[in-house]
Amino acid sequence: MKPEVLNKMSDAEINEYAASLGIELAPASNREDKVLLIESRRERSVTVTLLGIPFKVPIKAAYDQRVETLLTKRDRTDEDTFEAMRLMLGEAQTAALVDACTDIDGTIDAAALGVAFVRLITSEELKNF
């Protein structure tokens, strides 16, 4: 969400939005502090280890509506799943993960990618941000 939209929200909407994100607003003493607290929380990242390699995952990327839409499609394809992972990790980290799953002969280990994906979307780090 754009900061300017957050600033236009009513106090009740800000409180509801923060609650939906699991953000406790008690430390904020006024509206401006609440907005800053929400923005700073959404900008945080967590490190998730996939196949023994640490990857930085921005919280807002993990909760991107596009990721949810891809993962909940009734007829989700492997391409949809890979795109969801790419949205969460970004281009460079996705390339690093694919490289880690690629054998010397160029074979990409789909099972290893699958393990990494499941670990990513079920990680405690993202659940407890």
C-alpha positions as CSV (number, residue, x, y, z in Angstrom):
1,M,0.0,0.0,0.0
2,K,1.2,3.4,-0.8
3,P,2.0,5.6,2.2
4,E,-0.2,8.4,0.9
5,V,-3.2,6.0,0.9
6,L,-2.4,4.8,4.5
7,N,-2.3,8.5,5.5
8,K,-5.8,9.0,4.1
9,M,-7.3,6.1,6.1
10,S,-9.5,6.8,9.1
11,D,-8.3,5.9,12.5
12,A,-10.6,2.9,12.6
13,E,-9.3,1.7,9.2
14,I,-5.7,2.1,10.4
15,N,-6.4,0.1,13.5
16,E,-8.2,-2.6,11.5
17,Y,-5.4,-2.8,8.9
18,A,-2.7,-3.0,11.6
19,A,-4.7,-5.8,13.3
20,S,-5.0,-7.7,10.1
21,L,-1.2,-7.6,9.7
22,G,-0.7,-8.6,13.3
23,I,0.8,-5.3,14.3
24,E,0.3,-4.0,17.8
25,L,-0.2,-0.3,17.7
26,A,0.0,0.3,21.5
27,P,3.6,1.7,21.3
28,A,2.4,4.4,18.9
29,S,1.1,7.5,20.7
30,N,-0.6,9.2,17.8
31,R,-1.8,8.7,14.3
32,E,1.5,9.6,12.6
33,D,3.4,7.2,14.8
34,K,0.8,4.5,13.9
35,V,1.4,5.1,10.2
36,L,5.2,5.0,10.7
37,L,5.0,1.8,12.7
38,I,2.9,0.1,10.1
39,E,5.2,1.2,7.3
40,S,8.3,0.1,9.1
41,R,6.9,-3.3,9.9
42,R,5.9,-3.8,6.3
43,E,9.4,-2.9,5.2
44,R,11.0,-5.6,7.3
45,S,12.6,-8.7,5.9
46,V,13.2,-12.2,7.3
47,T,15.9,-14.7,6.4
48,V,14.7,-18.1,5.3
49,T,17.2,-20.9,4.8
50,L,16.4,-22.9,1.7
51,L,18.6,-25.9,0.8
52,G,21.2,-24.6,3.3
53,I,21.3,-21.1,1.7
54,P,20.0,-18.0,3.5
55,F,17.5,-15.9,1.5
56,K,16.2,-12.6,2.5
57,V,12.4,-12.3,2.0
58,P,10.7,-9.0,2.3
59,I,7.5,-9.3,4.4
60,K,5.5,-7.3,2.0
61,A,6.6,-9.6,-0.9
62,A,5.5,-12.6,1.1
63,Y,2.0,-11.1,1.6
64,D,1.7,-9.8,-2.0
65,Q,-1.8,-10.5,-3.4
66,R,-0.3,-11.7,-6.6
67,V,1.5,-14.5,-4.7
68,E,-1.8,-15.5,-3.0
69,T,-3.7,-15.5,-6.3
70,L,-1.1,-17.7,-7.9
71,L,-1.0,-20.2,-5.0
72,T,-4.7,-20.5,-4.7
73,K,-5.5,-21.1,-8.3
74,R,-7.6,-24.2,-8.8
75,D,-5.6,-25.1,-11.9
76,R,-2.2,-23.9,-10.6
77,T,0.7,-24.9,-12.9
78,D,4.4,-25.4,-12.1
79,E,4.9,-22.0,-13.8
80,D,2.5,-20.4,-11.4
81,T,4.3,-21.9,-8.4
82,F,7.6,-20.8,-9.8
83,E,6.3,-17.2,-10.4
84,A,5.0,-17.0,-6.8
85,M,8.4,-18.0,-5.6
86,R,10.1,-15.4,-7.9
87,L,7.8,-12.7,-6.6
88,M,8.7,-13.6,-3.0
89,L,12.5,-13.9,-3.6
90,G,13.1,-11.5,-6.4
91,E,15.0,-12.1,-9.6
92,A,18.6,-12.4,-8.2
93,Q,17.7,-14.7,-5.4
94,T,15.5,-16.9,-7.6
95,A,18.4,-17.2,-10.0
96,A,20.7,-18.1,-7.1
97,L,18.2,-20.8,-6.0
98,V,17.9,-22.2,-9.5
99,D,21.7,-22.3,-9.8
100,A,21.9,-24.2,-6.5
101,C,19.5,-26.7,-7.9
102,T,21.3,-27.1,-11.2
103,D,23.7,-30.0,-11.7
104,I,27.0,-29.6,-13.5
105,D,25.4,-31.1,-16.7
106,G,22.7,-28.4,-16.6
107,T,19.9,-30.6,-15.2
108,I,17.7,-28.6,-12.9
109,D,16.6,-30.7,-10.0
110,A,12.8,-30.1,-9.8
111,A,12.5,-32.0,-6.5
112,A,15.1,-29.7,-4.9
113,L,13.2,-26.7,-6.2
114,G,10.0,-28.2,-4.8
115,V,11.6,-28.7,-1.4
116,A,12.8,-25.1,-1.4
117,F,9.4,-23.8,-2.3
118,V,7.5,-25.8,0.4
119,R,10.1,-24.6,2.9
120,L,9.6,-21.0,1.8
121,I,5.8,-20.9,2.0
122,T,5.6,-22.9,5.3
123,S,8.6,-21.2,7.0
124,E,8.1,-20.2,10.6
125,E,10.1,-17.0,9.9
126,L,7.4,-15.7,7.7
127,K,4.6,-16.8,10.0
128,N,6.2,-15.0,13.0
129,F,7.4,-11.8,11.4
